[in-house]
Amino acid sequence: MKIRAGFTLQYECPQPTAMLLVLNIHPSRRIDLLSDQVLTFDQPIEAVGYIDGFGNACSRIVAPRGLTTIKTDFEIYDSGQPDVLPENAVQHDIKDLPDDVLVFLLGSRYCDTDRLADFAWSQFSETPLGWPRVKAILNFVHQHIAFDYQKADSTRSAFGGFTDQTGVCRDFAHLAITLCRCMNIPARYCTGYLGDIGVPVDVNPMDFSAWFQVYLGGNWHTVDARHNKPRIGRILMATGRDATDVALSTTFGPTTLAHFEVVTDEIPVN
């Protein structure tokens, strides 16, 4: 299966502003590219690429005063298979986890484990370890939060999503990640493209999507509390502790997002 994906973003800056961008696809997916995936700018901007501490392909720029348009458009191969559920994967004792996985047991900016630990243990301590416990958390979060684009809040933490019981895909991910970490299951936040492939078309405008991964059986596995079922055609952009680490743009000065458009479509077979 082939997928065409990309975006057009416009930022308005009242003065030259340094920005960090996490807008490239993840290095693990570059082998699947059928065309170049590069960021283009409508201003004479020098973009300096780097790999961050989580292995994401990032860029540093200084956006000039005024309106700047950032675009990318590419084609990529996808297996066309839905997410594989780790039904037989075991949960590791903490002493057996790799060193670089331990950080994904800790609280973070949007995953406030200290505020949800008591609830998590009272709710999930009787569930079997491993996938059954992850599945119980997915089911709870899927039923607990009502999806509503109008209730998006970039400052809402996992505890806020738990309390408000509403939000968008990032809120589902943050709450599920936090509950997993509370139950000693490493979990990390993911962002990327997820089009309406193999499912009814969503009436809402296309957006980037958030999901997460759990570490079971010696590997990271993709799971999704918002949809709570395997999906087709995910294109990973970045992973991190939470949305802070994978923000599309981190700006060091006042900036307004003036335009936002995302495309993720399956390319029809002739």
N, C-alpha and C positions, 0 to 999 in steps of 0.2 A: 504494500500500500504506500502511496505517496501523499504527502501532506504539504500544502503551501501555508506558510505562516509568516507573520511579521507584524509591524506596528508603525504608527506615526504618532510621535509625541511632540508637543510644543511647550517650551518653557519661556515665561516672561521674567526677565531679570532687570531690576532698576539700576544695577551696576554690575561690573564684571564679577562673576561669582564662581568659586571653585565648587566642583561637583564630583562625587563618586557615583559611577553608574554600574548597575548589575543588570545588563540588558542583553548580554550574549547568551547563547545556549551553553549548557554545561559541557566541559571538555569531554565527558564520557559519551556525549551524543554526536560529537563532530565527525566521527567515523561514518555516521549515517547520512551526512549532508550530500545532497545531489546538486547543490549550487552553493556558491559562497554565501556565508552569513557574516556580513560586516556592517558596522554602524556608519551611517552617512549623515553629514551635517550640512545645513544650508548656509552656514557661516564658515569662515576660515578658522577652524578649530583643530588644534593638535590633540589627539586622543592618545594617551599613554596606557597601554595594557599592562595588567599585572594579575597574578593569581593570589587570591586572599588566603587566609589561614584555614579556610574550609574547602579549598580546592576549586573555588568559583572563578570564572574568567571575568574580570572586572576592568573598568576603564576610569582614568582620571582626566578631567577636562577643566578648562576655565571658560564658562559660558559668557559671551560678551553682553554688554548692556542691550536690552531690547528683546526681540522675539527670536528664539532659536528652535529650529525643527530638527528632530532626530528620527531617523527612519532605519528600518531594515526589512528585507523581504527575501525569503529563501524557500527552497524545497528540500524535503527530508524524507528518507525512507523510514517506514515503520512496519513492524511485523504484522500489524493488524490484529494482534492477539490481545485479549483483555489482561489486566493486571493478574498476576499469579498470587494467590493467597497462600501464606505460609502455614498451612493447616497442621503440618507435622513438625514444625520447627520448635525447638525447645527454648525455654528461658534460661539464661545463664545466671549462675551465682555471680554476685558483684566481684568476688575475688578472681573470677575467670575471665572478666571482660578485658579486651585490649585497652591499653592506656588512652588511646585517642578517642575511645568511645565514652569514657567516664564523664566527660563534660556534658554529654547529653542525658545525664541523670540529674543535673543540677538545675536549680531555678535560674530564670533569666528575665529580661525586661518585661516580656509579655506572658511568660510562663511562671506565675507566682505560686510555686509549689508549696510554700509555707502556709498559704491561705487555703489550700485545698487538700492537704495531706490527711487531715482527720476525716474529712468526708470520703476521700478515696478509699481509705482503709476500712471504713465502716460499710462502704457500698460494695467493694470488690474483693475483700480479703477471703471470702469463701469460694471464689471462682477458681478453677484449676489454673495452674501456672501456664505461661506461654500463650499460644494463639487463643485458647478459650478466654483468657483474661483480656487480651487485646480486643477480641470480638465483643465482649461484654461492655468494654469502654466505648467502642465504636457505636454500638447500639444505643447506649445511654446518651451520648453526645448528639447523635443523629436525631433522637426523639426530643431531647431537652432544648435544643436551639431551633428557633424558627428562622428560616432564611428570608432576609428582607434587605434589598439593596438600599432602601431609604434609611435603614438603621445602621449603615456603615459608620464606624467610628475608629479612626486611626490610633486613638489613645486607649482603646478598650483592651484590658488584659484578659487572661483566661478566667480569673475570678469575676471580672466584669461581665464576660459572656455567660458564665454560670449564673450570675445574679439576674442579668437583664433577660436571659433566655431568648435573645434575638441577635442577629448579626449576619455577616457574610462568610465566605469560605475561610478566611483567615481566622475568624472566631471559632469555627468548628475545629480547625487544626490546632489552634492554641490550647483550647480546652482539652482536647483528646491527648495532645502531647503532654500537657501538665499532669493529667491523671495517670498516664503511663509512667512518667518519671516518678510520681508519688509511689507507684507500685513496683519500683525498681526495674522498669523496662526502659532501656535507652530509646529515646525518640527525638527525631530532628525534623525541622520545618523544611518544606520544599515549595518552590514556586516555579511556574512555567506556563506553557500553553496547554489547554485542554479544550478542544473543539467539540461541537455536537456531532460526534461521529459514533454511529451505532445507537443513538438515542434520539428522542424527539427534539426538534430545534427549540432552544430556549428563546423566549420572547424578549428577554433582556439583552442589551447590547453585549457583544463579545468583550471579554475581559481576560486578563491573566488569571490564573487559578492558583489556589493554595491547597496543598495536601501534606502528608507527612510520611515518614518512614520509621519503622521500628527495627531494632536490632535483636533478632532471634536466630538461633541455630548458626551463628557465625557469619551472618549476612544481614544487610539492610533490605527491608521489604516495604514496598509501596502500599499504603492504606489511605483511606479517604473517608473521614467522618461525615462530610457533607452529603456525598452521594451514597455512601455505605454499600457500594457494590463495585465490582471490577469495571473499569472503563477502558476504552480503546483510544490510543493515539496521544498519550501524554508526551510532552516534550519538555524535559527538565531543563531549567535555567540555572538554579542555584539551590544549595542547602545551607542550613545554619541552625543556630539555637532557636531563633524565632524570627519574626518579620524584620527586626532591626538589622540582622545580618544580611538579609537578601532584599532590602528595599530597592526598588527600581532606581531611585536616585536619592542620594544623601547630599543636601546642599548646605554650604557654609555661608549663608546669607539669605535675605528674603527672596523668595522665588514663587511664582504662580504657575501651576500647570494649566495652560490655556487650551490645550487640545489633547485628546486621548482616543486612539483608535487601534484596535487589535484585530488581526485576521488569523483564523485557524480553520482551514477547510481541507477536506479530502479532495484530491485531484481525481476526477472521474477517469475510469479506464476507457480508452477509445475502443 
